[in-house]
Amino acid sequence: MFFILWIFFCFLVAESDTLEVARNKPTKQSSYTDPFYRLSKNGVDGDYSQWMTSSAEFCSETNVGNEPSWWAVDLGAIYYISNVVIFGRSDCCAERLSNFIIEVIRPCRNNTDWFEDSVIEVCYFQQAPTTFLNASCRKGIFGQYVRIRLSSPNYLNLCEVEVHGTFIGFLQTVTFPYACGFRGYSYNGHNETLGSAIVYSDIHCTYICSYTKECHVADFNKKTSFCTLMKKKTGSNVVAKSDHNVFLVH
């Protein structure tokens, strides 16, 4: 399981303070159907029509492939997510919105790929066929992307999606440090360190990094309790290494 370290910030935000933050934001989905091409952007266009067969402009729809279908929205910044409201189609085919997971995704560095090098947390799982759902996330869950992903291959139909959240900041400009943690990974492609020490835990290692000027990487060796602090370097990445935990600090 991924860990997240918060320094100097309280995440107990009242749901009543949240706003709908997904309207007209960029979207993607795993595939499109022929011949209608019901676009992913239909899911955040403010049109709540659920009678999908009335118009190709109503709702989004994926095709069926070898992998489970998904739909996602880029909120454009980091938000606490309180709840996600989903309107499915009501004319037929409710099974095309069933057995799905709502995921909140936070990037660990700037990347053109929405989901690469990101921490993915589950907000909600829904098994039953659905035409309407107001799914509450646990307190403290936050990210930039929200993805609705089926658990098995099928069509995915969405007519409108609302994401309710509270603004934290832009990835490049957030003023408080947080860390994306990868258990069983190390940092690769970097040979310049800021310092090292024997510490109590990976959290202790990350805590030290958050107070160290220019520190971006806290790499913790679980066997030796050795903590290595590193700068940020373009082209470096996390790689699987079972005896390490690594945290990328912003």
Residue pairs with C-beta under 8 A, 6 or more apart in sequence:
1 183
2 119
2 121
2 180
2 181
2 182
2 183
3 179
3 181
3 183
3 202
3 203
3 247
4 119
4 178
4 179
4 180
4 181
5 178
5 179
5 181
5 203
5 206
5 207
5 210
5 247
6 176
6 178
7 176
7 177
7 178
7 207
7 210
8 176
8 177
9 176
9 178
11 80
11 139
11 140
11 142
12 139
12 140
13 80
13 82
13 139
13 166
15 82
15 83
15 136
15 164
17 166
18 80
18 82
18 83
18 164
18 165
18 166
19 164
19 165
19 166
19 167
20 162
20 163
20 164
21 75
21 79
21 163
21 164
21 165
21 167
22 44
22 73
22 75
22 146
22 161
22 162
22 163
23 44
23 45
23 46
23 162
24 41
24 44
24 45
24 46
25 44
25 73
25 74
25 75
25 76
26 73
26 74
26 76
27 40
27 41
27 43
27 44
27 60
27 71
27 72
27 73
27 74
28 40
28 71
28 72
28 74
28 114
29 40
29 60
29 62
29 69
29 70
29 71
29 72
29 156
30 62
30 65
30 67
30 68
30 69
30 70
30 71
30 156
31 62
31 63
31 65
31 69
32 38
32 39
32 61
32 62
32 63
33 61
33 62
33 63
33 155
34 63
36 56
36 61
37 56
38 52
38 56
38 58
38 59
38 60
38 61
39 60
40 60
40 71
40 72
41 60
42 57
42 58
42 59
42 60
42 158
42 159
43 59
43 60
43 71
43 73
43 158
43 159
43 160
43 161
44 73
44 160
44 161
45 160
46 160
47 57
47 58
47 159
47 160
48 87
48 159
48 160
49 55
49 58
49 59
49 159
50 58
50 59
50 87
50 88
50 89
50 90
50 91
50 131
50 159
51 58
51 89
51 90
51 91
52 58
52 59
52 61
52 89
52 91
52 157
52 159
53 91
53 92
54 91
58 159
59 89
59 157
59 158
59 159
60 71
60 156
60 157
60 158
60 159
61 96
61 155
61 156
61 157
62 69
62 70
62 71
62 155
62 156
63 69
63 155
64 153
64 154
64 155
65 153
66 153
67 153
68 149
68 150
68 151
68 152
68 153
68 154
69 149
69 150
69 153
69 154
69 155
69 156
70 147
70 148
70 149
70 150
70 156
71 147
71 148
71 149
71 156
71 158
71 161
72 105
72 114
72 115
72 145
72 146
72 147
72 148
73 145
73 146
73 161
73 163
74 114
74 144
74 145
75 143
75 144
75 145
75 146
75 163
75 165
76 144
76 170
77 144
77 167
77 168
77 169
77 170
77 171
78 106
78 142
78 143
78 144
78 167
78 168
78 169
78 170
78 171
78 174
79 142
79 143
79 144
79 163
79 165
79 166
79 167
79 168
80 140
80 141
80 142
80 165
80 166
80 168
81 104
81 123
81 137
81 141
81 142
81 143
81 146
81 163
81 164
81 165
82 136
82 137
82 164
82 165
82 166
83 134
83 135
83 136
83 137
83 164
84 102
84 123
84 124
84 133
84 134
84 135
84 137
84 146
84 148
84 161
84 162
84 163
84 164
85 132
85 133
85 134
85 135
85 161
85 162
85 164
86 97
86 102
86 130
86 132
86 133
86 135
86 148
86 158
86 160
86 161
86 162
87 131
87 132
87 158
87 159
87 160
87 161
88 94
88 96
88 97
88 130
88 131
88 132
88 133
88 157
88 158
88 159
89 96
89 97
89 131
89 157
89 159
90 131
93 155
93 157
94 129
94 130
94 131
95 129
95 154
96 154
96 155
96 156
96 157
97 129
97 130
97 131
97 156
97 157
97 158
98 126
98 127
98 128
98 129
98 130
99 126
99 127
99 150
99 151
99 152
99 154
100 125
100 126
100 148
100 149
100 150
100 151
100 156
101 122
101 124
101 125
101 126
101 148
101 149
101 151
102 122
102 123
102 124
102 125
102 126
102 135
102 137
102 146
102 147
102 148
103 120
103 121
103 122
103 123
103 146
103 147
103 148
103 149
104 120
104 121
104 122
104 123
104 137
104 141
104 142
104 143
104 145
104 146
105 114
105 115
105 118
105 119
105 120
105 121
105 143
105 144
105 145
105 146
105 147
106 118
106 119
106 121
106 142
106 143
106 144
106 145
106 180
107 114
107 117
107 118
107 143
107 144
107 145
107 171
107 180
108 117
108 118
108 119
108 180
108 248
109 117
109 248
110 171
110 172
111 117
111 118
114 145
115 145
115 147
117 180
117 237
117 238
118 143
118 145
118 180
119 143
119 180
119 181
120 147
121 141
121 143
123 135
123 137
123 138
123 141
123 146
124 133
124 135
124 136
124 137
126 133
126 135
142 165
142 168
144 171
146 161
146 163
148 156
148 158
148 161
150 156
168 174
169 175
169 176
171 250
174 250
177 210
177 249
177 250
178 249
178 250
179 206
179 209
179 210
179 218
179 247
179 248
179 249
179 250
180 247
180 248
181 202
181 206
181 245
181 246
181 247
182 238
182 245
182 246
182 247
182 248
183 245
184 240
184 241
184 242
184 244
184 245
185 238
185 239
185 240
185 241
185 244
185 245
185 246
186 219
186 238
186 239
186 241
186 244
186 246
187 217
187 219
187 230
187 236
187 237
187 238
187 239
187 246
188 236
188 237
188 238
188 239
189 233
189 235
189 236
189 237
190 217
190 230
190 231
190 233
190 236
192 230
192 231
192 233
193 228
193 229
193 230
194 212
194 214
194 215
194 229
194 230
194 231
195 212
195 228
195 229
196 226
196 227
196 228
196 229
197 208
197 226
197 227
198 224
198 225
198 226
198 227
199 205
199 208
199 220
199 225
199 226
199 227
200 225
201 220
201 225
202 218
202 220
202 222
202 245
202 247
204 227
205 218
205 219
205 220
205 227
205 229
205 247
206 218
206 220
206 247
206 249
208 215
208 218
208 227
208 229
209 215
209 216
209 217
209 218
209 229
209 247
209 249
210 249
212 229
214 231
214 232
215 229
215 230
215 231
215 249
216 230
216 231
216 232
216 248
216 249
216 250
217 228
217 229
217 230
217 231
217 232
217 236
217 246
217 247
217 248
217 249
218 227
218 228
218 229
218 246
218 247
218 249
219 227
219 228
219 229
219 230
219 244
219 245
219 246
220 226
220 227
220 228
220 244
220 245
220 246
220 247
221 227
221 228
221 243
221 244
222 243
222 244
222 245
223 243
238 246
238 248
